[in-house]
Each structure stands twice: as structure tokens, then as C-alpha cells.
Amino acid sequence: MKIWVTRQSANSIMFGGLERVFVHFSKPEWHQIEYKPEERCHAMFDIGEDQGFYKSYGWVSQNKYGIHELSVGNWIGYGEDDNPEKDLAIYIWTKLKEHFKNADFSTWDRMEANGEVRRKDFLLEIDLDIKIRL
């Protein structure tokens, strides 16, 4: 089974950790929509001044089962010793650190603001083997 992992903004990850990193069960696509000034209702969330108020963007996935994405932190947890899925959580976090060029965690938001890293450049594909125990 394949899964794809995407991330939210660096600021979001700094506050929420793996809860702000998402797993998709079908391959997501990066969407960016340009809004005309008359289509803009207000500057909230992904439509902000730093995007010129006229852009909305993000990873979008669709699948026939209705599950579009899950938070990695909520789904598999973190790297605690008592977590049976800790190896997967640690692997995802390691790949996220590589995406941020192994820089200090406290600098991730500045790296993103400076354009050194971009959300759309982080798409991690993972092959999982799932065992069903009865």
C-alpha cells in the first residue's frame, strides 16, 4: 500500500509537530488558484497579504473511500518508546528534517519565508506493508 506525506507551513509544524504533517491515501496534487480582486472575500488562512491576497494553494487528494488525508501525529503518533509505529514516525520526521536541509528546528519558519524551502516541494511517497492480525 502506498501513502503520500505532505506538510503544512513551517510555522504550523513548529507549533503542532507531526499533527501538522498529513498522510494521503491517493497521490495528491499541488493546486494553486489565482483569485481576481472581486472574488476575494477576506484575507484569512491561505489567502493572505504575503500571497497578494489573491492566491489559495495546497495539496489536494481524492479517493473513492472518502478519506482525503489524516494527520500523521494523530494517526501513528510520535517516536515514543511505547509507540509500536515509532519507526514510521521517526522516518517521516527524518525526511522532514532533510527537506529543511537539516537546519535547526527554530529556523524552519525563516527558511520558508526566505524561499529556501517550499511546501509544494515536500511530497514523500512511502510503500507500507500492512499485516492484519485476527
Secondary structure, 3 states (H helix, E strand, C coil): CEEEEEECCHHHHHHHHHHHEEEECCCCEEEEEECCHHHCCCCCCCCCHHHCCCEEEEEECCCCCCCCCEEHHHHCCCCCCCCCCHHHHHHHHHHHHHHCCCCCHHHHHHHHHCCCCCHHHCCEEEECCCCCCC
